[in-house]
């Protein structure tokens, strides 16, 4: 897989890796949210505990079941509810109006910020 993409320099490769990791960290919660919704539909229930053993393909059942255990804890529910209220209080702050930014544009911005 690493041989699939070529970069002009190690610096560009490192920048691409940083951007990739940040993108994955930003999108992972959305993927988990969608997986929860899908699992709830699959078991035809609104109880998250019923989704144990019904996680997405590619995720080991013991990992999924561990996540479900975390999501069922009162601390997680409290934090989730607080974050939901915070997002609702400032809806304009969650808008993404920049669109996709190419690797070239990221590089140009980084050079200009030095």
Residue, then its C-alpha position, 0 to 999 in steps of 0.5 A: x500500500x505504501x508504494x501506491x502513492x509517491x511524494x516529492x519529498x519526505x516532508x510532503x509524505x509526513x504532511x500527508x500522514x499528519x493530514x490523514x491522521x487528523x482526518x481519521x480522528x475527526x471522522x471516527x466518531x461519526x463512523x461509530x455513531x453510524x455503526x450504533x444506529x445500524x446495529x440498533x436497526x439490525x436488532x430492532x431495538x432502542x436499547x444499546x445493550x441489545x447490540x452486543x455481538x452485532x457490530x460492524x464488519x471488520x470490528x472484532x466482537x469483543x471490541x464492539x462489546x467493549x465500546x457498547x459497555x462504555x456507551x452504557x456508562x452514565x459518565x459517557x451519557x452525561x458527557x454526550x448529552x452535554x456535548x449535544x447541548x453545546x452543539x445545539x447552542x452554537x449551530x453556526x460553529x459546526x458548519x463546514x463551508x471550506x469544502x475539500x482542500x487539496x494536498x497542494x493547497x495544504x502545502x501552500x498554506x503551510x509554506x505561507x504560515x512559516 
